[in-house]
Amino acid sequence: MSVGKTKFLLRYTRNVFKGIFITFGMNNETRMIEVNNNHYKLFIWDTPGAERFRGIIKGCYKNADGFLLFFDVFDRKTFEHVHSWMEEINDYND
């Protein structure tokens, strides 16, 4: 679903905010952050929201420390899918 996941990721990791992006398969980006004088490397997966990609996305859940779920405030259908994404994350995340 086109809700802005890739745009958010590119803005957060590369400070890029232009263009139209379509995610085919999975992409990833990294970003170094500092919290309480500790340095962490974030490895962030950008996954497509389309149903046909659900099988490959499940591999990203294993050992993940956090998740961001996105929806389009102008498309209620995308918000209604949040619950099913949360269930899937709970089912596949160790």
Wavefront OBJ file of the C-alpha trace (Angstrom):
o trace
v 0.000 0.000 0.000
v 1.264 3.405 -0.863
v 1.299 5.169 2.500
v 4.747 6.806 2.540
v 6.981 4.153 4.128
v 9.849 4.612 1.672
v 9.653 8.411 1.773
v 9.794 8.321 5.560
v 12.762 5.960 5.522
v 14.751 8.007 3.002
v 14.049 11.221 4.865
v 15.153 9.648 8.158
v 18.301 7.941 6.846
v 19.487 10.155 3.961
v 17.609 13.434 4.491
v 16.067 12.999 1.024
v 12.494 14.106 0.503
v 11.569 14.133 -3.143
v 10.254 11.910 -5.861
v 7.824 9.031 -5.968
v 9.056 5.667 -4.737
v 7.616 2.223 -5.258
v 9.048 -0.640 -3.229
v 9.511 -3.907 -5.105
v 10.743 -6.633 -2.812
v 12.478 -5.305 0.277
v 14.951 -2.487 0.743
v 16.962 -1.526 3.787
v 18.800 1.485 5.110
v 20.989 2.115 8.135
v 21.396 5.025 10.489
v 23.659 5.597 13.459
v 22.042 7.151 16.514
v 23.244 8.114 19.975
v 21.146 7.568 23.087
v 22.529 8.374 26.548
v 26.099 8.430 25.188
v 25.657 4.971 23.654
v 25.922 4.519 19.890
v 23.538 2.246 18.026
v 23.298 1.244 14.408
v 19.708 0.970 13.203
v 19.164 -1.497 10.387
v 15.766 -0.601 8.974
v 13.808 -2.757 6.542
v 11.455 -1.095 4.071
v 8.875 -3.681 3.110
v 6.103 -3.442 0.540
v 2.555 -3.457 1.843
v 1.083 -5.436 -1.041
v -0.450 -8.774 -0.132
v 1.625 -10.658 -2.708
v 4.807 -9.822 -0.755
v 3.574 -11.004 2.661
v 5.505 -14.278 2.443
v 8.930 -12.678 2.053
v 8.218 -10.022 4.681
v 7.787 -12.609 7.430
v 11.547 -13.218 7.426
v 12.091 -9.637 8.620
v 10.143 -10.244 11.813
v 12.605 -12.677 13.356
v 14.814 -11.049 15.981
v 13.520 -7.543 15.219
v 13.640 -5.121 18.139
v 10.934 -2.774 16.910
v 8.377 -2.076 14.225
v 6.814 0.981 12.622
v 3.414 0.535 11.034
v 2.226 3.160 8.564
v -1.192 4.043 7.239
v -2.601 6.785 5.035
v -4.861 9.139 6.997
v -6.821 9.745 3.787
v -7.417 6.056 3.073
v -9.314 4.277 5.840
v -8.607 0.894 4.245
v -4.903 1.275 5.106
v -5.776 2.000 8.741
v -8.018 -1.050 8.890
v -5.036 -3.232 7.917
v -2.958 -2.117 10.916
v -4.595 -4.688 13.207
v -3.785 -7.588 10.866
v -0.163 -6.386 10.551
v 0.099 -6.286 14.341
v -1.256 -9.813 14.616
v 1.215 -11.034 12.019
v 4.129 -9.359 13.797
v 3.101 -11.006 17.073
v 2.778 -14.403 15.370
v 6.187 -14.364 13.674
v 8.408 -12.304 15.989
v 10.303 -14.410 18.525
l 1 2 3 4 5 6 7 8 9 10 11 12 13 14 15 16 17 18 19 20 21 22 23 24 25 26 27 28 29 30 31 32 33 34 35 36 37 38 39 40 41 42 43 44 45 46 47 48 49 50 51 52 53 54 55 56 57 58 59 60 61 62 63 64 65 66 67 68 69 70 71 72 73 74 75 76 77 78 79 80 81 82 83 84 85 86 87 88 89 90 91 92 93 94
